[in-house]
Amino acid sequence: MIITGLSGAGKSLAVRALEDLGFFCVDNLPPELIPKFAELCQQGRIQRVALVVDIRGGEFFGEVFSALEHLESVGFPYQILFLEASDEVLVRRYKETRRLHPLAPHGGVLEGIREERRRLQELRGKAHIVLDTSDLSPQKLREEITHLFTGRRRGLIVVIRTFGYKHGVPRDADLVFDVRFLPNPNYVEDLRPLDGTDPRVRDYVLRWPVSRRFLRLLGGLLRFLLPQYVAEGKTQLTLAVGCTGGRHRSVVVAEYLADFIRRLGHTVLTEHRDIEEE
């Protein structure tokens, strides 16, 4: 995948999105090195590669067409993703970041954008995918890249970590839920040696009306909250669920929430921090 396009159109964001999808990414590779790099990838059996090639290459940028012709001559498959945006949007983005345009080091951002657009016109004509990012937020651009290359929209990665309050609250939690008010299996002799992954403990915790009502209310809260975090651009959310020891109630609730959140379309990882503690 050759990523190119106008400065300020989102190439860096696109590269990070492709890295998250498992691409081996290289930014600002001189075009004349593309054929050699392709050979190295074949030898190393690297299947998916993304290279950023743009006007920053200066006098070497003109070599991009001969490099692409070489790839075609040896049968090396490639695609070109060209990112662009309107002049108005690009000017605004440059003002917000206070960066200098590579073709206007002394100011005159609009002139630099127009000159870059002119120089890239031929390469744009060879692009397999042209993506206008004028109306895309950073998060929406990541979603668009993910959708283009996987056919799916990316959701949150939700980490659910259980803990015991007597061992301390996790410091990296975004949301903390205290479930010490639920009936405690630790006071049931047959259940005390077990943990929350055991069906008998699960059935005990979930059979009480207070437990069922709590999970119903918490499910409604998460059904509302998770799309808000996605819209805000958050890609990972850590939920901490705590009970006294971190072995029974918190584990049952966490496993229940994991199933619930997966059904909402998000990736879920569970970590039971204190399940082996006494």
N, C-alpha and C positions, 0 to 999 in steps of 0.2 A: 504494500500500500504506500503510494507516494502522496504525502500530505503537502499541499501548497495553497497559495492564495494570498490575499491581501493582509498586510500587517494590521493587527488589531481585530481581525475577523474571528479569532478564536482557535488558532492552530495549537497553541499550548494546551488549552482545555481538551481539544480533540485527542492530542497525544496522551494525556493523562487518562482519558476515558478508554483509549485503546490499550494502554498498559494494564488497566484494571480488567480488561477482557483477555489478557494473556499474550498480547503482542509484544515482541521485542522491538523497542523504539529507540531511534537515534535522531537527535535534533540537529539541524543545520549541517548535514553531511555534504561535503563538496560533490557536485554531480559527477565529476570525472571518477570518483571512487565508487559509484553505485555498482558498476559491473563487477569489480573486485569484491565488494561486500556481498553481492549476490552469490558469488562462488563460495565465499566463506560460509554463508548460510546453508548452502547445499551440502557442503562438507560436514558442517556441524549439525545437520538435520533440523535446523530451525524452520518451523513450518509457517509461522506468521510474523511478518516484519512490517513495521511502519517507519518510514523515513520522512523527515520534514526537509523539504527543499524549497527555498524561497529566495527573495531578492537580497537577503543578507549575504548570499554567496558572492556578491560583488561581481568581479570580472569572470569568476568561475561559473556563474549561473548559466551563461550561454552554452555550457557543455551538457546541459540537461537533455537536450533533444538527441544528441549523439549517444548519450548513455541509454536513453530509452530505446533507441534503434538497436543498440547492442543487445539489450534484454530480449527484444523481439526476435532478433536473428538467431539467438541460442535457445529460443523457446521458453524463456523464463517468464511466467505469468505475472502481471502486475495490474493494478488499478490506480487511478489518480482521483483523489478527493480534493476538490477545489473549494475553499471557503472564501466567501465574499460578504460584503455588507454595503449599505448605501454610504455615500460620501458624508452625509450628515451624521450618521451613527458613528462612523469611524472617527470623525473629528471630535465628537463628544467623548468617545472612549479615550482618545489621546489626551484631551483636556482633563479628564477625571484621573488618569494615571500619571499625567505630567511627564510622559516619556517623549523622546524625540523620534520622529519618523526616520527610518534608515535612509530615505532619499531626501530628507530635509533636515540635516543636522543643525542648521542655524535658524530653524523656525519654518514658517510657511507650510504647515501640516497639510492643508488642502492641496497645495501644488504637489507635494510629495505623494499623496494618495493618488492623484490623477496620473502622475508619471508612472507610478507602480502599476496601476490598472492598465496603462498602455503597454508596458513591457510584458505583462503577464497574459495579454489577450490571446496570444497564440497557444500558450500552455493551457489556458482555460478551454480552448477549443478542443483539446485532446482529452479533457477530463471525462471520466466515466460517471462521476457524481459531482454535481455543483450544489453546494448548500449555502443558502443565504441566511446569515445569522442575525440580520438586522433586528428581528423581533424576538430573538431567543435569549433568555436569561442563561447564565452559566449552567444552571441545573437542567434547563430544557435542552441545551446543546448536548450535555452528557447523555440525556435520555435519547436524543435523536441519534447520536453515534451508536449507542447501545442497540437501539432498534434497527439501525441500518445493518449492523454486523451480527446480530443474534436473532432478529425477528421478534424480540420481546422488549418490553419496557422494564427498566430496572426499578426495583423497590428498595426498601431499606434492608440493611443487615441489622437485625435486632439480636443483641446479646442479652440473655437473661441469666443473671448471676444470683444464686442463692447464698445466704450467709446467716450466721448466728450473731445476734446482737452482743452476746458476751465475748465474741471474738473480734468485734469491731465492724463498722460499716465500710463497704468498699468505697474508695476515694474517687473512682472514675465513673460512678453511676450518674446517669442523667436524671433518672426518676427512681425514687425509693418507695417501696410499699411495705408497710409494717403489718404482718399478719399474726401478731401475737395475741390478738383478740379471739382468734378461732379456737375451737375446742382442741385440746392438746393430747395427741396420742401418747406422749411420754408418760402420762398418768394411767395408762392402760397397760397392765403388766405384760400381756402377750404381745403388745405392739412396741413396747419400749426398745427392744433390741433391734427392731427393723428400722428401715428408713423410708422416705417418701416415695421411692420408686416401687415399693412393694404394693401390690393391689389391695392388700388388707388395710394398709395405712391410708391409701388413697380413698378407699370406700368409706373409712371412718371419718376422714376430714370432710369429704364432700356430701355426706349424708345429712348434715345439719342445715336447717333453713338459713341460718346466718351465713354459712359458707356459700350456698347457692346464690343468695341475694347479692353477696359481695362480688362474686365472679360475674354475675350478670351486669352489675353496675360498672365494674372495672372493664368488662368487655366493651360496653358502650363508650366509656371514656377513651379507650385505645382506638376504637373504630373511628372516633372523631380526631384524636391526636395524630395518629400516624400519617394520614394524608397531609396534615399541616406541616409536619417535619419534612416530608418529601418535597412539598411545594417550596419550603424554605431553603432546600438544597442539602439537607442533612443526608448522609449516606450510611451512617451507623448510629445506632441508639442503644444505650446500655440501660437495662432495667434491673434493679436490684430488689430482690424479695427476701425479707428477713423475718425470722422467728427467733425464739430464745436461743436455741442451739444450732439451728441451720441444718437439721437432719430430717424433720418430719413435715410440718405444715408448709414451710417455704418451698420445699421440694415438690410437694403435691401441687401447690398453686402455680409454680413455675412450669411444670410439665403441662398443666392444663392450658396456661397462657401460650406456651410454645405451639401447641396444636391449633389454638384459636388464631394466632397471628399468622401461621403458615397458610391457613385457609383464606386469609386476607391477601395472600400473594407475596409475602415478604420472606426473606431468608432468615432463619432463626438458629442461633447457637445457644446451647445451654451449658452452664458451668455451675456445678454444685460445690462451692468452695469448702464448706465445713462439714460435708456429709460424713466424713470419717472421724470427725472430732467427737470426743465424749462430752 
